[in-house]
Amino acid sequence: MDSLSAKEISCPICCEIFKAPVLLSCSHSFCKECLQQFWATKSTRECPVCRRRSSRDDPPCNLVLKNLCESLLKKERNEEVCSLHGEKLKLFCLEDKQPVCLVCRDSQRHVNHTFRPISEVVSSHKCQAEHTERQIKLEFEKLHQFLRDEEEIAITSLTEEKKRKNQMMQEKFEEINRHISVLSNTIRDLEKMMNANQVLFLKNFPDAMERVQSLGPDPQLASGALINVARYLGNLPFRAWKKMQDVVQNTPVILDPNTAHPDLLLSEDLTSLMWSASSQALPNNPERFDEHSCVLGSEGFNSGTHCWDVDVKESSSWGLGITTASNQRKGYDFFDSGVWSVQHRLFEASGFPVVQKLERVRVQLDFDGGTVSFSDPVSNSNLHTFTSTFTETVFPFFYSFSHLKLL
């Protein structure tokens, strides 16, 4: 239905979308009211298009066309329009992140802004949302698998203990049965002795008493025969959580893929980046770097102290530090102001130069104190410290032509 033109579903008389369309014998359709008004000016009932006479004064309703028009009108009513100009919202402004109409596009407010068709932006956002959903499910599946593995380990341990306890009880029962058998034989022998003559009884009595005394104490139930329930159920959720901490690592800074230059490939967990010679097809949104191979951290800081480490040993040239939220990311002006950084084998303006080859760099930000320090945590030596007054939110940023890893 979206492919139909307005002309194809418009009345030839009023040139508007059909209302209560009727069908003539010549196969032409008209609004019922339009046709009646046309016939009122004519002496004959003829088709306004082909002039063929109609055999009926009351033509039947064109039900298919009626349903089609009503569906289209309903869809149009549901479409949102611009609150300023009353026009349909057909474009999306990437700078203002809002849908706009064609009049808005040409207005002073949106001069030099970038626009995309709404359908294109929706498709891009859906793809991004679907990818994010897949990653969320993947990460939770890892946690679910960890819990399933822990459950299997606990059940296996319980089953093995059950087998050991059953074996122990079986051995104890066999010992008791042997003791009962010996006692039974001794009792029978004593009964025979008591039924014999007195001389023989007195003669054999010492040997019989020695046999009874040699039986030893009665077998006792061994301790530890019960399953150690507390071992399996005591603080079970807490113990699983503590063990999960060894598997799940927390990274103080996470990369923001919406800011990454198209030449940077980010890892699925958003903790490392790799430079690529071929650019990715990514939206040219205002937040994204388009000239410098940079990416920002996902969280900005406007108070307190913060610290993060970056593994740089696999990078031949790198830069890292902090930048203001308002700093321009388009073009080459990023390093002109609002940047506090160190760099290794990059251009001079990109930060304080670090000559030596490092394995790791530590960034320590004291927002309220107005300092950001860079150090080598391996040798415990300071690289450089900037002192400033931070007046707006700052974000970690990373610049590389090879590989960087956040720790």
PyMOL commands that set and color helices and strands:
alter all, ss='L'
color gray80, all
select helices_A, chain A and resi 7-9+32-40+63-78+102-105+108-110+118-195+198-213+229-233+236-244+257-259+334-336+348-350
alter helices_A, ss='H'
color red, helices_A
select strands_A, chain A and resi 21-23+29-31+91-93+98-100+115-117+264-266+272-275+294-296+305-311+318-324+339-344+352-353+360-366+371-376+381-387+394-400+403-406
alter strands_A, ss='S'
color yellow, strands_A
deselect
rebuild
show_as cartoon
